[in-house]
Amino acid sequence: MKRLIALLLMLALLPLPGAFSIAEETAQEELPRLYSARTRIGAKVYRSVDKTEGIDHFTSIPEHVYVYVHSLDPTFAYVTCAKYNVTGYVKRVCLEWPKVKDESTTPPYGVEFNHYITTVSADDAPVLTDIENGETLVTLHKGAKLSIIGYEMGYAKLIYHRQYAYIDSNLLESPVPVYYYPEAAGTDAPIAAYTSFYKLTTDEANISRMKNIDVACEKLCAITLGYRDELDFNKHIGPYSAKNGYFPAPVLVNEGTKLGYGGGTCQVASTLYNVILQLPGLYVLQRRAHGNNGASYLPIEVDAAVGNKTLNLRFRNLFSFPVRIDASAQDGALTIAIYRAE
């Protein structure tokens, strides 16, 4: 009987088939530990991912376990869990409390650097799920502004909600590069930019939401921030009332929705937040996400809720020069860029 118990214990201590294979493969690679985080809920671990879906699920990490984050895409994080000796992909929604390991070399969690701004030059320019035989997510038209990450095989790459998307560069004007060094920038090119996408349905509530996005963009374009000036989104873009040009539209409340004046301004604030994340000279004073799942039009952990004292986006310009904001919305593409001002 004792021999049987000893045998069972030995078997229990052996690694499960396949469960540690990726950890073994990557252990010698010394993956960069960009961030640490904790699992908010149990997280399935995948060997690989395909667009927004995980495939080859081989194990799970329980809730409230710390992991190292090596890389991010709009939906997934590539992590190592030392406690369970496993490395693989988990959905970003499963993680909480992300912290940068080295702020001097690593950008804030979730930042996606955009390197160009361009404008649609064709009458119809579909945004696709993939470069080859991709499905159309939305069709843009002449004049729509876009911020893009870069180029792959002749296609411009950008983020659409929580996935990468692509648009044929032949349908776009020549790109304007984003300045890598804001201190050396002129006033004719952006120092950071980002595009998010909103719904184009024609129901009354969404039409009002799109109008609110236009109103907020117009107010942002009037703002210039000097050294140590602060932008208070609720103060400068609000109040969210009919008197100030806003309409009743869906607003996110407790991960649900209800009608409220200014619905849609959170997406403008969230898009602006993604621009700010790319600029160390803009210091965030206040920001909260829309609950654990965030706003669906952006990846997890990079949205910004506004509307009251506890829900606001505030930041300060610590650059030695003034900055101005440009914001536009067309065909479901909301693009915000920050420029060096005169």
Secondary structure as the mmCIF struct_conf table of DSSP 4:
data_model
#
loop_
_struct_conf.conf_type_id
_struct_conf.id
_struct_conf.beg_label_comp_id
_struct_conf.beg_label_asym_id
_struct_conf.beg_label_seq_id
_struct_conf.end_label_comp_id
_struct_conf.end_label_asym_id
_struct_conf.end_label_seq_id
HELX_RH_AL_P HELX_RH_AL_P1 LYS A 2 LEU A 13
BEND BEND1 LEU A 14 LEU A 14
HELX_LH_PP_P HELX_LH_PP_P1 PRO A 15 LEU A 16
TURN_TY1_P TURN_TY1_P1 PRO A 17 PHE A 20
HELX_RH_AL_P HELX_RH_AL_P2 SER A 21 THR A 26
HELX_RH_3T_P HELX_RH_3T_P1 ALA A 27 GLU A 29
STRN STRN1 TYR A 35 THR A 39
BEND BEND2 ARG A 40 ILE A 41
STRN STRN2 ALA A 43 ASP A 50
TURN_TY1_P TURN_TY1_P2 LYS A 51 THR A 52
STRN STRN3 GLU A 53 ILE A 61
BEND BEND3 GLU A 63 HIS A 64
STRN STRN4 TYR A 66 LEU A 72
BEND BEND4 PRO A 74 THR A 75
STRN STRN5 PHE A 76 CYS A 81
TURN_TY1_P TURN_TY1_P3 ALA A 82 ASN A 85
STRN STRN6 VAL A 86 LYS A 91
HELX_RH_3T_P HELX_RH_3T_P2 ARG A 92 CYS A 94
STRN STRN7 LEU A 95 VAL A 100
BEND BEND5 LYS A 101 LYS A 101
TURN_TY1_P TURN_TY1_P4 GLU A 103 THR A 105
BEND BEND6 THR A 106 THR A 106
HELX_LH_PP_P HELX_LH_PP_P2 PRO A 107 PRO A 108
TURN_TY1_P TURN_TY1_P5 TYR A 109 GLY A 110
STRN STRN8 TYR A 116 THR A 119
STRN STRN9 VAL A 120 VAL A 120
BEND BEND7 ALA A 122 ASP A 123
STRN STRN10 ALA A 125 LEU A 128
BEND BEND8 THR A 129 ASP A 130
TURN_TY1_P TURN_TY1_P6 ILE A 131 ASN A 133
HELX_LH_PP_P HELX_LH_PP_P3 GLY A 134 GLU A 135
STRN STRN11 THR A 136 LEU A 140
TURN_TY1_P TURN_TY1_P7 LYS A 142 GLY A 143
STRN STRN12 LYS A 145 ILE A 148
STRN STRN13 GLY A 150 GLU A 152
TURN_TY1_P TURN_TY1_P8 MET A 153 GLY A 154
STRN STRN14 TYR A 155 TYR A 160
TURN_TY1_P TURN_TY1_P9 HIS A 161 ARG A 162
STRN STRN15 GLN A 163 ASP A 168
HELX_RH_3T_P HELX_RH_3T_P3 SER A 169 LEU A 171
STRN STRN16 LEU A 172 LEU A 172
HELX_LH_PP_P HELX_LH_PP_P4 GLU A 173 PRO A 175
STRN STRN17 VAL A 176 PRO A 177
HELX_LH_PP_P HELX_LH_PP_P5 VAL A 178 TYR A 179
BEND BEND9 TYR A 180 TYR A 180
HELX_RH_3T_P HELX_RH_3T_P4 PRO A 182 ALA A 184
BEND BEND10 THR A 187 ALA A 189
STRN STRN18 PRO A 190 PHE A 197
BEND BEND11 ASP A 203 ASP A 203
HELX_RH_AL_P HELX_RH_AL_P3 GLU A 204 LEU A 220
TURN_TY1_P TURN_TY1_P10 CYS A 221 ALA A 222
STRN STRN19 THR A 224 LEU A 225
TURN_TY1_P TURN_TY1_P11 TYR A 227 ARG A 228
STRN STRN20 GLU A 230 ASP A 232
HELX_RH_AL_P HELX_RH_AL_P4 PHE A 233 ILE A 237
BEND BEND12 SER A 241 SER A 241
HELX_RH_3T_P HELX_RH_3T_P5 ALA A 242 ASN A 244
TURN_TY1_P TURN_TY1_P12 GLY A 245 GLY A 245
STRN STRN21 PRO A 248 VAL A 253
TURN_TY1_P TURN_TY1_P13 ASN A 254 GLU A 255
STRN STRN22 GLY A 256 TYR A 261
TURN_TY1_P TURN_TY1_P14 GLY A 262 GLY A 264
HELX_RH_AL_P HELX_RH_AL_P5 THR A 265 ILE A 276
TURN_TY1_P TURN_TY1_P15 LEU A 277 GLN A 278
TURN_TY1_P TURN_TY1_P16 PRO A 280 GLY A 281
STRN STRN23 LEU A 282 GLN A 286
BEND BEND13 HIS A 290 HIS A 290
TURN_TY1_P TURN_TY1_P17 GLY A 291 ASN A 293
TURN_TY1_P TURN_TY1_P18 SER A 296 TYR A 297
BEND BEND14 LEU A 298 LEU A 298
TURN_TY1_P TURN_TY1_P19 ILE A 300 GLU A 301
BEND BEND15 GLY A 307 LEU A 311
STRN STRN24 ARG A 314 ASN A 317
BEND BEND16 PHE A 319 PHE A 321
STRN STRN25 VAL A 323 GLN A 330
TURN_TY1_P TURN_TY1_P20 ASP A 331 GLY A 332
STRN STRN26 ALA A 333 ARG A 340
#
